[in-house]
């Protein structure tokens, strides 16, 4: 009888997975999961493309508690799993399995947890722990039988490009797999043809520092943001680190301005800047004073670690987040956002107050401000997307947002005098024939044919009052 019920439950689980898929959830059979124990990361792939990276906790170094390496598959999925060892019911805040379970081997699984501070460490009895928020998202993205590869890889090579040489990442050897890590590093550098310019003292320092954090080996300075994201477009001069204007904008969304006197400014404040070749580099210490965070550096390794959590609105830096961003229920400050979009914070009913500042959960943020968001605990970054007002000539055009892109319907435009029916394209695809004028946060856009007179958009401070007149 027990076997019969077990069979019925298994069938229901499979039907449930198929049902979810049939209703248009963004889960497909070409997903796979790769867990790297030394890096303490879980990477979700769709095909060959990285969809998202999550921080995880792995098994403790003891032989009996290490996370097992190998190739597996998701065998079962459980909402609010029951913790039988201590008889803790599913859904309890004290349940060490958290709110979701994805089993990949008998007695081993990917699950949430009740101790968010453990994420990024070796703390489990062999399972892979995630933040509850992250494991819920992963649970909804993968099906039963999704492939899971658990690796023990100490090295990761970032390839060179036209301007920057290769970078070798070295992760902590948490299970002491290498008797001589220095020798292993030298062999890897030789294999990648990277030894030139990297001294033995740097390798010895890498062995020492990598016991507690990831390090990067390269001929040049490297910036590691929040321990994971690597930015190599930095230079060192007179003991000061400078980051390129393009890297600053691409990663942090910080906009650089030049005044009439040629001074370089960010948010109206003058920033020390240097020209190297044809690129402008800005003092990272000056940037830190504006956007917050903590900086450490190691001259021998040519590594700098920058720890900062922040928000971007439509690709532009909005404000720093002083709340614990990578927790079970991420919260973000809303004071600046409300000022930018013209929203009265006092109208919000579910505010959380942290250090006397108003915060909202991401779900409440989406509901109240009509925004989409992407939260990444891996790099402590929240990206918010708000659909802009778009104007063309004397009319307002409909737009929609998909994956951070602003889409416009070609039926609303006169394209070569052709009638186009319901074809949505990215605004970026129209740049050949149109100028796109916008404010800093891209909340008001004006589409202008190159032969037409250009119109300057009004300030975002009066977003609700904005009217475009031709």
N, C-alpha and C positions, 0 to 999 in steps of 0.2 A: 504493500500500500504506500509506504514511504517513497519508494522508487517511482510509483505512479504520480504522486504529487510533485516530486522533483522534476519529472519529465514535463508535467503541465506548466510548472513555473518557468522552466527553460523555454518552452514554446511561447509563453506569454512575453517573456523578455525579448525574444527575437521579433515577435509581432510588434511589440512596442517600439523597437528600434526602427522597423520598416515603416510603421505608422508615422513616427516623427519625421523620417526622411521624406515621406510622400507629401507632407504638408509644408514643404519648402524650407525647412531648416537648412542652414548653411553647413551641413555635414555631408561629406562624401567619402567614398571608399578609397580614395587615393591619399588619405592622411597617413602619417607615420610619426611615431614619437621616438626621439633620441635623447637619452639621459646620459650626461657626462658626470661621473662621480667627482673627480677632482675639481671641476669647474662649478659643481653643484648647480647645474642648470638642466632644465627640461626644454627641448626645442620641438615645437610642433611644425611638421612639414606638410605642405600640400603639393604633391608631386615632388619636384626638386627645389621648390621655393620655400624659404623659411616664412612661416605664417606668424609665429610669435615665439618668444623665448620667455621662460618663467624661472624665477629662482626657486630652489628646492632645498630641503634638508635630506641627507642620506644617512646610511647606517654608521654606527660608531666603529672605530678602528678595530675593536676586538674581533677575532676570527669568527665568533659566533653571531656577531651583530652586523657584519659588513653587508652592504647591498650587493646581491649577486649580479655579476655581469653575464651577458649572453643575449640571445635573440628570443623574444617572447611575443605573445599577442594578448590583447585585452580579452580576458576570459569572462568577466562578469562586471556589472555596473550596479551600484546600490546607492539609493538616496537615503541619507541619514542612517548610516550603518550602526548596528548594535555592537558595543564593545564587550564581548563575552568574558574576557579575563577579569574585569572588575564589575561586570554586570551593569554597565552604564548605558542607559537607553539612547537610541538614535535621536539626534537633534539637540541633545543636552550640550550646553556651553562647555561643560567639563569633559566631553567625549574626546579622547586623544585622536580619534579617527576623523574628527571634523564632520562636515556635512555631505561629503561624497566619497565613494570608494570605487576605484577601477583596478580590479585584480588582474595581475599579469602572470602570476605563478602561485602555486599553493602556498598560502600564508603570507604572500607578499603582494603589495599593491601600491598604487598611487592614491593618496588620500589627503584630506584636509587635516586640521589639527587644532588643538586648544591652546597652543603656545606659539604665537606668531614670532616671538623673539628667536625661536629655534631655526627659522628658515635661513638658509645660507650656511648652516653648520653641519657637523656630523653628530646627530642627536638621536636617531631612531634605532630600532632593533633590526633594521634591514629594509624597512619600507621606504618609500619616497614621499616625503611630506611636502605639501603646498599650502599657501595661504588659502583659507576657505573661499575667498572671493575668486582666486585663480582656479582652484580645482572645480568650482561650479561652472566656470566658463569652459574649461577643458572638457568636462563631462558632457557638455552640450555640443561640443564640436566633433567628438569622435564616436565611432560605432564599435560594437563588439567585433573582435578579430582584427582590430587596428594593430599594426605591427609596432612592437616596442623593442628598441635596441638599447641595452644598458652597457655603456662603454667605460673604460678606465683610461682616459687619454690625458696625459700631462701637458701636451703641447698643441697649440693651434697656430697656424701660419696665416698671417694676413698678407696677401700678395702685393707686390709693388705695383705702382702705376707710373704714369709719365713723370710725375714730380716727386714721388715718395718711394723710398726703398722698402723692402720687406720688413715685417715686424713678427717676432716670435713671442707668442704668449706662453708663459710657464705657470701652470696651476699648482696649488699645494698638493704634495704627494701624501694625501691623508692616510693611505693604507701602507705607506712605506714600501712601495713596490720596487723602487730603485735603490740598490745598495750604494751606488755612487751617482747621485743626481747630477753633479757637475760634469762627469764623464758623459752622461746621457745628453746633457744640454750641448756639449761640444760636438758630439756625434750628430745631433739634429741640426746644429748650425752648419756643419760641414756638408751634410746631406742637402741642405737648402742653399748652399753656397753663400752663407751669411757671415762667416767668421771675420772677414776683413772689416776692420773698424770697431770690433767688439773685443775689448781686452779681457784677459783672464780675471782681473780684479772684478770686472762687471759680472762675470759668470759666477764667481764666488759670492758676490753680493746677492745675485738672483737666487742662489741656493738658500741663503740665509733668510731673505725677505719673503720668498715664496712659501715659507712654512706657515705664514699667517694670511697672505693675500696674493692674488694674481699679480705677476709682474710682466713687463714687456722688455724684450731685448731688441735693440735697433741701433743703427749708427747715429741716430738723432733723438731729440727729445720726443716723448710720447705722453699724451694726456689721457688718463683713464677716468672716465666720468662714472661715478657711483660704482666703481670697481669692475665694471663690465665693458661699457662702450668706449671704444678706442678712437681718439682723434690724433692723427699724426701731423696735421698741418699747423704745427706750432714751432716757434723758434725761441732760442735763449740768447739774451744779451745783457751783460752786466748783472748777472744773477737774477734777472727778471724774465718771466715767461710771457710771450705774446702769442695770441691765437689769431688766425687769419679771419678777416672780415667775413669771408664766405662760410667758413666753418662755424663761426659765431652765429650767423643768421640761419644756416641750414639746421643746426642742431638745437640751439636755444631759441631761435626766432627773434634774436635781438637786432633791431634796426639801427644802423649807423648813419649819422647825419654830418654834413659839413656846413658850417655857417658861412656868411659872406666874407669873413676874414680867413677862411680856409681851415678853421679849427675843427677837429674831429670831436663829435659829441654823441652821447647816448642819453636819451631822456633829458636833454637839455643840459647835461653836465659834461664838461670837457674830459676827454679820455686820452691818456698818453698813447701815441701811435708811432709805428715805424714802417718805413717802406723797405721791402726786401724783394728785389727784382721788380716786377710790376704789381706786386700784391701789397695790400695794406694789412698790417698786423696791429692788434690792440692789446694793451696791458691786461692780462688776465686778473691781476690783483685789483685793478680799477674796476673791472667788470664785476668781480666778486663783491665789491662794496655796494654795487647797485642791485644785484640779484641774489645776494646772500650765499650761503654755503660755507664749506670748510676746505682748505687746500693744504696738502702735504706734498713734499718733493724729496727726491733722492738724487743727488748730483752724480753719484757713481753710476747708477742705473739709467740716468736721464729719464726718470719717470716722475710724473706728477699725478697725484690722485685728487680729484675734485668731487666732493660729496655735496649734492644739492638736489632738492626736489622742487619741481616747478610746473607751471601751467602755461599752455599756449592756446591762444584763441585764433582760429583760422590761420595757423602757421606762425603767428607773431607772439613773442613772449608777453604774457599777461601779468603774472606775479609769482613770487616764490611761495611755496606751500610749507608752512611751519608745523603742520599737523603730521602725525605718523602716517605717511602716505601709503606705506605698504602694510596694511593691516586687513583684518577680515572685512571691515566696512569702511572703505576709503572715504575720507571727507576732504573737501577743498574749501578755501576761503571764497566768499562771494561778494565782498565789499567792492572790490575794483571792477569785477564783472558787472555788477548792478549799475555802477556808475557809467561804464562804457556803453551798455545797451539801454540805459534809461529805465531801470527797474527799481521800484521802492522795496528795499529789503524788509521793511516793517510789515509788508504784506505776506511774508513767508511764515508758515505755521510750524515747520519742523526744523527750525534752526538749532544747531549745536554751537555752544559758545566755548572757544578755546583761547586762552590768554586774552579774554575780553573782545575777541573778534568773532563775527558770525561765520559758521561753516555749514555746509550741506553735504549729505551723502550724494553719490553720483546719480542715484535713481531720482532723488528729489531735485537735483540740479537739472536733469533732463526734463522733468515734468514742469518745473516752474519757469525755466528759461527757454524752453523749446529748442534744445540743442542736442546734438549727437556728441558722443565722447569716445575716446580710446584711452583706457588706463593701462599703464605698463609698470607693474611693480618691479620688473627687472631693472629698469633705469629710472624709477621714481618720477615718471613723467605722465601728466594728464594732458591730452590734446582735446580741446573742445572745438566743435564745428557748429557754427550758426549760419543758417541760410541767409544770404545777403539780399538787400533790395537791389534789383537790377533795372536800369533804365536804358532805353534806346529811343532816340528822338524824343517825342513828347509822350511816350507811353511806357508803362511799367510792364516788364516781362516776367513770366513765370519761370522759376528756377527750382531745381531740386538738388539734393546732396546725396552722393553715393561715394563711400570710401574716401571721404575727405575732398572729393572733387565737386566743383560747381558745374551743373549741367544745364544747358539751355536747349529749348526745342527749336529746331531750324524752321519749323512752320511759322514762327513769330518773326522771321527775318526775310528780307528779299535777297535771296542768293542767286545771282545771275538770272533774275526774272523767272526762276523756276518755282513751281508749287511743290513744297516739301511737306509730307504728312507725318507728323508724330515721330520725328527722328531726333533723339537727344544726343548732344555732343558736349564734350568738355569745352569750357571757355578757352582753355589753352589752345584748342584746335582752331580757333578763329583768329589767332594773333597775326596771321599772314595778311588779313584784309582789314582788321579792326584794331584800334587802340583800346585798351582797357584801363580806365582810370579808376582808382580806388583809394580809400583812406587806409590808415595803418592796419586796421583789423579786418579789412575787406568786407565791411558791413554794408557799404553803399558802393555799388559799381556802376560805371557809365560806359556803355559800349558805343564807340564812335568810329564810323567809317573814316578811313584815312583822308578822304577828301573833305570831310566835314569839320566844322569848328569844334575844338576840344572844350570840354566843360570841366571845371574843377569841382570835385565832390566836396560837400560840406563836412565839418568836423563831426566825429562820431559822438561827441559829448551831447549833441542834440539829435540823436538818431531818430527819436520818435517824432521830431518836428521837421525832419528833413524833407524838402521838396525840391525836385530838380526842374528847372524852368529852361526851356529852349528859347 
